[in-house]
């Protein structure tokens, strides 16, 4: 049961109790006055006939007495008339007594008639005559019934009016408070900020203004808090990225030191092994099987030397290598031309919107060429020499962004964080695991970023280059 319903119910009960209390008191007073007035009327009737009654009694003329009292008997509120002489019934009209609600008794002294020695059917001197009138209250009962009926009608009319009045008053005062309660519930439960517009008395305006001020303050603080949270998330992401880069840099720095030692310690033995095998092949006295075996040895030695060479080259990189302004589109075109000369793009289609984009980066030309060559070679190997490569170039937030994607099988989620680790490869026979590592090393040295993206199909890499002072070359 709502507060509104409780208030209306309590008001109705109070009105009901008060109304019937007032009706009872008023009608009680009216009934008392009515009865007294009837008694007075009875006494007045008897007094008005006093002379004639005395005369009829003195003459002992009952017919005359009956005629005198008949008009009174015909009155609607008179039930009976009884005349007593010296305490004994002398005349009764009608012939039997009727229960009456009120009895009026009047005694008429006859002392002035003592000398006339008046006698009735019984012996004795007549001293006093007592007249009784039996009065009914039928009119009062009718009035009472009508009064109750009219009171009930009035009660229900006033009750209906009071209900409407209370409803209007409650709607004017309590409905705005209900709206305020709902708004506070939405604010606390759902976090929904909505200014309140209460349509009510002027007394509620300060409440509305205070609530709206509170909502605005909470909204501003919440917005500031969300902004701080977003900034914190960005800082955490930045710190995480820097931490990852720092770990990778330390790992690569350690690898560079190891690579320098490997290059020095392994290159000479590998060269000696290759030389001795070549001498054995030159002799010409080997069987076919031996010749094929030594040729395999030379291939494996060459592969090992190539790995050592790559490690040696990128461990001895001089960061002071010449950095010049170059068109990124020109670098991509040159990398594609070199790949075509290597005949690895025979069944591969390369598309993209990099053509005509005159974005300029400051870089070592050969290094960035090597990055794109490695990406193209990895994509061709992943697609088994058949498929599509797409290269898009754009500018985002003051940086040059290159999106490189292929139509191969893509990079599994669990391997995405390991693709730049040295010697990590998914190619069992031909991969060295240094291609993407070298790409990462070069991009880091240029102040850029290379990262794998999650794509619906194929592998996708995002390369971000810091923009040069002159971002567009005319």
DAGISUL-V266685 format. One record per pair of residues at least 24 apart in sequence whose C-alpha atoms are under 8 Angstrom apart, sorted by the first residue. I is the first residue (numbers start at 1). J is the second residue. Records with the same first field share a line. If there is no record, write none. Layout:
I->J ; J
This chain:
4->167 ; 170 ; 174
8->163 ; 166 ; 167
12->159 ; 162 ; 163
15->159
16->155
19->155
23->151
27->144
31->140
34->140
35->102 ; 137
38->135
39->102 ; 103 ; 104
42->104 ; 133
43->104 ; 105 ; 106
45->72
46->106 ; 131
50->108
54->108 ; 110
58->113 ; 118
59->118
60->120
62->91
66->93
77->135 ; 136 ; 137 ; 138 ; 139
78->133 ; 134 ; 135 ; 136
79->133 ; 134 ; 135 ; 136
80->133 ; 134 ; 135
81->131 ; 132 ; 133 ; 134
82->131 ; 132 ; 133
83->129 ; 130 ; 131 ; 132
84->129 ; 130 ; 131
85->126 ; 127 ; 128 ; 129 ; 130
86->126 ; 127 ; 128 ; 129 ; 130
87->129 ; 130
98->134
99->134
100->134 ; 135 ; 136
101->134 ; 135 ; 136 ; 137
102->134 ; 135 ; 136 ; 137
103->132 ; 133 ; 134 ; 135
104->132 ; 133 ; 134 ; 135
105->130 ; 131 ; 132 ; 133
106->130 ; 131 ; 132
107->131
172->199 ; 200 ; 201
173->200 ; 201
176->200 ; 204
180->208
193->219
252->441
255->315
256->311 ; 312 ; 314 ; 315 ; 316
257->315
259->308 ; 311 ; 312 ; 315
260->311 ; 312 ; 315 ; 316
262->308
263->308 ; 309 ; 311 ; 312
266->308
267->305 ; 308
270->301 ; 304 ; 305
273->301
274->298 ; 301
307->432
314->438
319->445
321->364
322->363 ; 364
323->362 ; 363 ; 364 ; 365
324->362 ; 363 ; 364 ; 365
325->360 ; 361 ; 362 ; 363 ; 468
326->360 ; 361 ; 362 ; 363 ; 365
327->358 ; 359 ; 360 ; 361 ; 473
328->358 ; 359 ; 360 ; 361
329->354 ; 355 ; 356 ; 357 ; 358 ; 359
331->365 ; 368 ; 369
332->369 ; 372
334->369
335->369 ; 370 ; 372 ; 373
336->373
338->373
339->373 ; 376 ; 377
344->377 ; 380 ; 385
345->380 ; 385
346->385
347->385 ; 386 ; 387
348->380 ; 385 ; 386 ; 387 ; 388 ; 389
349->387 ; 388 ; 389
350->388 ; 389 ; 390 ; 391
351->388 ; 389 ; 390 ; 391
352->390 ; 391 ; 392
353->391 ; 392 ; 393
354->391 ; 392 ; 393 ; 394
357->393
358->471 ; 472 ; 473 ; 474
359->400 ; 471 ; 472 ; 473
360->467 ; 468 ; 470 ; 471 ; 472 ; 473
361->400 ; 465 ; 466 ; 467 ; 468 ; 471
362->467 ; 468
363->446
367->442
368->442 ; 443
370->439
371->438 ; 439 ; 442
374->435 ; 436 ; 439
375->435 ; 436
378->435
379->406 ; 408 ; 459
382->408 ; 409
383->407 ; 408 ; 409
398->466 ; 467
399->464 ; 465 ; 466 ; 467
400->464 ; 465 ; 466 ; 467
401->462 ; 463 ; 464 ; 465
402->462 ; 463 ; 464
403->460 ; 461 ; 462 ; 463
404->460 ; 461 ; 462 ; 463
405->458 ; 459 ; 460 ; 461
406->458 ; 459 ; 460
407->457 ; 458 ; 459
408->457 ; 458 ; 459
409->457 ; 458 ; 459
410->455 ; 457 ; 458 ; 459 ; 460
411->458 ; 459
413->454
416->452
